[in-house]
């Protein structure tokens, strides 16, 4: 494994840890931090006229993520 691959793996692990920490913080009683599900719900409702831009953006994000993490 090269140093670049190790760095990417460490950064990916740190980012997953931060997402988990924010999700845990959002689940506390009286927290003003929105959960990941709340954020996704707001994005999914976004529309520009009849075009569901939020749904297209979420589809594109998951497609990009799957392509980069699962296609190799």
C-alpha positions in Angstrom: 0.0 0.0 0.0 1.4 3.4 -0.9 1.4 6.4 1.3 -1.3 8.0 -0.8 -3.6 5.1 -0.3 -3.0 5.1 3.4 -3.8 8.8 3.6 -7.0 8.4 1.7 -8.1 5.5 3.9 -7.3 7.5 7.1 -9.2 10.6 5.7 -12.2 8.3 4.8 -12.2 6.8 8.3 -12.1 10.2 9.9 -14.9 11.5 7.7 -17.1 8.5 8.6 -16.3 9.2 12.3 -17.3 12.8 12.0 -20.6 11.8 10.3 -21.3 9.3 13.1 -20.5 12.0 15.7 -22.9 14.5 14.1 -25.6 11.8 13.9 -25.1 10.9 17.5 -25.2 14.6 18.5 -28.5 15.0 16.6 -30.1 12.1 18.5 -29.6 13.7 21.9 -32.6 15.1 23.8 -33.2 18.8 22.9 -30.5 18.8 20.2 -30.8 21.5 17.5 -28.5 19.6 15.1 -30.5 18.0 12.3 -30.1 14.2 11.7 -28.9 12.9 8.4 -32.4 11.8 7.6 -33.8 15.3 8.2 -31.2 16.8 5.9 -31.9 14.2 3.2 -35.7 14.9 3.6 -35.2 18.7 3.1 -33.0 18.1 0.0 -35.4 15.6 -1.5 -38.3 18.1 -1.3 -36.4 20.8 -3.2 -38.0 21.6 -6.5 -37.4 24.1 -9.3 -40.8 24.4 -11.0 -41.9 20.9 -11.9 -38.3 19.5 -11.8 -37.4 17.6 -8.6 -33.8 19.0 -8.4 -33.3 17.6 -4.9 -34.1 14.0 -6.0 -31.9 14.3 -9.0 -29.0 15.6 -6.8 -29.5 12.8 -4.3 -29.5 10.2 -7.1 -26.4 11.7 -8.6 -24.6 11.7 -5.2 -25.4 8.1 -4.5 -24.4 7.1 -8.1 -21.1 9.0 -7.7 -20.5 7.4 -4.3 -21.3 3.9 -5.5 -19.2 4.3 -8.6 -16.2 5.4 -6.6 -16.5 3.0 -3.7 -17.9 -0.1 -5.4 -16.9 -0.1 -9.0 -13.3 -1.1 -8.4 
